[in-house]
Amino acid sequence: MSSEPKAPLANPPIGLFPRLIFGSRWLQLPLYVGLIVAQAVYVLLFLKELWHLVAHSFDASEQQIMLVVLGLIDVVMISNLLVMVIVGGYETFVSRLNLRGHPDEPEWLSHVNASVLKIKLAMAIVGISSISLLRTFIEAGNLGTTRSNFTETGVMWQVLIHLTFIISAIGIAWVDRLSENGHRKENGHASTRGPV
């Protein structure tokens, strides 16, 4: 008997049609590049709003400053959402980024998959909606006046849409948990089964 390690089996050749289908994932690359451009636009928007905040900080009321700051937080949260979609989507659907061991590797990237990405996106959307709703509530004191940007019906619709986002996020997380439990049960039954 030889103690030499066996050479790994070579990958079987892939046919033209499967190679074409698998290669089609690279068509998503321009979409992610487009999201990077959108991210740059959000950086410019953030800097513009920050400049307005600093320039008008002495003649603005506390409420106006709070609304601008909430707008800045909203831009940051949307930017975070873009990063999650760009990095997580590319890693999940296009190609590996090979960031293992890199000091700046995002903590969540090591366990990202389509399911985790969906839940993170749903939670980010709920967070963005919460900030938007908070801005509306701060301005709600002006309802019925000419200074108000909202109507009572508009505020009601914002609350209903926000609740819809929350229910959707809970539903996505619940379905994911059910499918995870199903996989665990399948693996548990498979591992307890003895040799046939």
GIQUIQUI-V117491 format. One record per backbone hydrogen bond with DSSP energy under -1.0 kcal/mol. NH is the residue of the N-H (numbers start at 0). CO is the residue of the C=O. E is the energy in kcal/mol with one decimal. If there is no record, write none. Layout:
nh=NH co=CO e=E
nh=NH co=CO e=E
//
This chain:
nh=18 co=14 e=-2.1
nh=19 co=15 e=-2.3
nh=20 co=16 e=-2.5
nh=21 co=17 e=-2.8
nh=22 co=18 e=-2.5
nh=23 co=19 e=-1.1
nh=24 co=21 e=-1.2
nh=25 co=22 e=-1.9
nh=26 co=23 e=-1.9
nh=27 co=24 e=-1.6
nh=28 co=25 e=-1.3
nh=31 co=27 e=-1.8
nh=32 co=28 e=-2.3
nh=33 co=29 e=-2.3
nh=34 co=30 e=-1.7
nh=35 co=31 e=-1.7
nh=36 co=32 e=-1.9
nh=37 co=33 e=-2.2
nh=38 co=34 e=-2.1
nh=39 co=35 e=-1.9
nh=40 co=36 e=-2.0
nh=41 co=37 e=-2.1
nh=42 co=38 e=-1.9
nh=43 co=39 e=-2.1
nh=44 co=40 e=-2.4
nh=45 co=41 e=-2.6
nh=46 co=42 e=-2.5
nh=47 co=43 e=-2.4
nh=48 co=44 e=-2.7
nh=49 co=45 e=-2.7
nh=50 co=46 e=-2.4
nh=51 co=47 e=-2.2
nh=52 co=48 e=-2.3
nh=53 co=49 e=-2.5
nh=54 co=50 e=-2.9
nh=55 co=51 e=-2.1
nh=64 co=60 e=-2.3
nh=65 co=61 e=-2.6
nh=66 co=62 e=-2.3
nh=67 co=63 e=-2.1
nh=68 co=64 e=-2.7
nh=69 co=65 e=-2.6
nh=70 co=66 e=-1.9
nh=71 co=67 e=-2.2
nh=72 co=68 e=-2.5
nh=73 co=69 e=-2.3
nh=74 co=70 e=-2.1
nh=75 co=71 e=-2.3
nh=76 co=72 e=-2.6
nh=77 co=73 e=-2.3
nh=78 co=74 e=-2.3
nh=79 co=75 e=-2.6
nh=80 co=76 e=-2.1
nh=81 co=77 e=-2.2
nh=82 co=78 e=-2.3
nh=83 co=79 e=-2.4
nh=84 co=80 e=-2.3
nh=85 co=81 e=-3.1
nh=86 co=82 e=-2.8
nh=87 co=83 e=-1.6
nh=88 co=84 e=-1.6
nh=89 co=85 e=-2.0
nh=90 co=86 e=-2.4
nh=91 co=87 e=-2.3
nh=92 co=88 e=-3.1
nh=93 co=89 e=-2.0
nh=94 co=89 e=-2.0
nh=101 co=98 e=-2.7
nh=104 co=101 e=-1.8
nh=108 co=105 e=-1.0
nh=111 co=108 e=-1.2
nh=116 co=112 e=-2.8
nh=117 co=113 e=-1.9
nh=118 co=114 e=-1.8
nh=119 co=115 e=-2.6
nh=120 co=116 e=-2.5
nh=121 co=117 e=-2.4
nh=122 co=118 e=-2.5
nh=123 co=119 e=-2.2
nh=124 co=120 e=-2.4
nh=125 co=121 e=-2.0
nh=126 co=122 e=-2.2
nh=127 co=123 e=-2.5
nh=128 co=124 e=-2.6
nh=129 co=125 e=-2.2
nh=130 co=126 e=-2.0
nh=131 co=127 e=-2.2
nh=132 co=128 e=-2.5
nh=133 co=129 e=-2.4
nh=134 co=130 e=-2.2
nh=135 co=131 e=-1.8
nh=136 co=132 e=-2.5
nh=137 co=133 e=-2.1
nh=138 co=134 e=-1.7
nh=141 co=138 e=-2.1
nh=142 co=139 e=-1.8
nh=144 co=141 e=-2.2
nh=154 co=150 e=-2.3
nh=155 co=151 e=-2.3
nh=156 co=152 e=-2.5
nh=157 co=153 e=-2.1
nh=158 co=154 e=-2.3
nh=159 co=155 e=-2.4
nh=160 co=156 e=-2.7
nh=161 co=157 e=-2.5
nh=162 co=158 e=-2.7
nh=163 co=159 e=-2.1
nh=164 co=160 e=-2.2
nh=165 co=161 e=-2.3
nh=166 co=162 e=-2.8
nh=167 co=163 e=-2.5
nh=168 co=164 e=-2.5
nh=169 co=165 e=-2.5
nh=170 co=166 e=-2.6
nh=171 co=167 e=-2.7
nh=172 co=168 e=-2.4
nh=173 co=169 e=-2.6
nh=174 co=170 e=-2.6
nh=175 co=171 e=-2.3
nh=176 co=172 e=-2.3
nh=177 co=173 e=-2.5
nh=178 co=174 e=-2.4
nh=179 co=175 e=-2.3
nh=180 co=176 e=-2.6
nh=181 co=177 e=-2.2
nh=182 co=178 e=-2.0
nh=183 co=179 e=-2.2
nh=184 co=180 e=-2.5
nh=185 co=181 e=-2.2
nh=186 co=182 e=-2.6
nh=187 co=183 e=-2.8
nh=188 co=184 e=-2.7
nh=189 co=185 e=-2.2
nh=190 co=186 e=-2.2
nh=191 co=187 e=-1.7
nh=192 co=188 e=-1.1
//
